Amino acid sequence: MAKELAVIQTNVLSVEEKTELQSTIDHIIEQHKGNRQDINRLVFESVEALTEAENAQAELANKNFFRR
């Protein structure tokens, strides 16, 4: 298992998508800036979701049908 965070390539998202994503992140931070526990929980939930997706992808990649 990789010990580094896989970062999305910057050329994958359009300028509009980047702006919308940044706006959403800023909004979430503004909502929860007074509650460090909520922010920590959201961070851990995000990392957990990414890890589960990565594991599912690796498992599918190891199936014989998908190897081809």
C-alpha positions as CSV (number, residue, x, y, z in Angstrom):
1,M,0.0,0.0,0.0
2,A,1.4,3.4,-1.0
3,K,2.3,5.7,1.8
4,E,1.9,8.9,-0.3
5,L,-1.3,10.7,-1.2
6,A,-2.2,10.2,-4.8
7,V,-2.9,13.7,-6.2
8,I,-5.1,14.3,-9.2
9,Q,-3.2,15.7,-12.2
10,T,-3.9,19.4,-12.6
11,N,-4.8,19.1,-16.3
12,V,-7.7,16.7,-15.6
13,L,-10.1,19.4,-14.2
14,S,-11.3,22.4,-16.2
15,V,-11.0,25.9,-14.9
16,E,-14.7,25.9,-14.1
17,E,-14.4,22.6,-12.2
18,K,-11.4,23.8,-10.2
19,T,-13.3,27.1,-9.3
20,E,-16.4,25.1,-8.3
21,L,-14.3,22.7,-6.2
22,Q,-12.4,25.5,-4.5
23,S,-15.7,27.3,-3.8
24,T,-17.2,24.1,-2.2
25,I,-14.1,23.6,-0.1
26,D,-14.1,27.2,1.1
27,H,-17.8,26.9,1.9
28,I,-17.3,23.7,4.0
29,I,-14.4,25.3,5.8
30,E,-16.4,28.4,6.6
31,Q,-19.3,26.2,7.9
32,H,-17.0,24.2,10.2
33,K,-14.1,26.6,11.0
34,G,-15.1,26.8,14.6
35,N,-15.3,23.1,15.1
36,R,-12.0,21.4,14.8
37,Q,-13.5,18.0,15.6
38,D,-15.9,18.2,12.6
39,I,-13.1,19.1,10.3
40,N,-10.9,16.3,11.5
41,R,-13.8,13.9,11.1
42,L,-14.5,15.1,7.6
43,V,-10.8,14.7,6.7
44,F,-10.7,11.1,8.0
45,E,-13.9,10.2,6.2
46,S,-12.4,11.6,3.0
47,V,-9.2,9.7,3.3
48,E,-11.1,6.5,4.2
49,A,-13.3,6.9,1.1
50,L,-10.2,7.4,-1.1
51,T,-8.5,4.4,0.5
52,E,-11.6,2.2,-0.1
53,A,-11.8,3.3,-3.7
54,E,-8.1,2.6,-4.3
55,N,-8.4,-0.9,-2.7
56,A,-11.5,-1.7,-4.9
57,Q,-9.6,-0.5,-8.0
58,A,-6.6,-2.7,-7.1
59,E,-8.8,-5.7,-6.4
60,L,-10.6,-5.3,-9.8
61,A,-7.2,-4.8,-11.6
62,N,-6.1,-8.2,-10.2
63,K,-9.1,-10.1,-11.6
64,N,-8.2,-12.1,-14.6
65,F,-11.0,-10.6,-16.7
66,F,-9.8,-7.1,-16.1
67,R,-6.1,-7.9,-16.6
68,R,-6.6,-8.2,-20.3
